[in-house]
Amino acid sequence: MSIHPRLRLDPSTNLPSINSFGELGNFLRSSVADEDSRLLSESMSQLSIHIEAIIAALRLNRLRTSVAPLLVDLLTAVRGHRNIVVNLGLPWRGLYEYAAYLQALNNFRVLIGQWLLDGGPRSVDLLLSAEDFELVAWRTLGEGMLLIDMYEQWTAGKERGQSALAGLDPPQVERAMQWWNKLRRQP
């Protein structure tokens, strides 16, 4: 991911960092290359709000009666968000990160359903920890952030009228071309 001035830099690594789903929401609201970016970012921001509420609830207790409704709401939000992703234009679909994010969303949706079913509807507690949920949520939204970032880089390069290879040194271009040719020859 490229370094964005809208992200706070970690002083120990000098890399951008986001440490909460609230910070993620702020980052997403600032990512608006076009209308598709705006819709996707707003939808991901809404997901992050649902996710933070679930993590807070799970840290208090794992009672099915208090956490399951939040998971059902998140499942509904994930389904709506997935529809936005599926309806993105061709430039988005051409990115490798698009398929990776769509797969991560589908896996997240399936996991939410499994978490709701684990232990059966009569069980008092969900078999889900805040840590496990948070890990999967970060993984999923991280894929979405990567998709947005790559799309922004692609559109910025397109606006400058250059390909992604234009900024690379000749040895890097040669390796990229070898890799591409190798891919094209595979059945």
Secondary structure, DSSP 8 states (H G I E B T S, - for coil): ----TTSEEETTTTEEE--SHHHHHHHHHT--SSHHHHHHHHHHHHHHHHHHHHHHHHHH--BHHHHHHHHHHHHHHHHHHHHHHHT--HHHHTSHHHHHHHHHHHHHHHHHHHHHHTT-TT-SB-S--HHHHHHHHHHHHHHHHHHHHHHHHHHHHHHHT--GGGGS-HHHHHHHHHHHHHHHH--
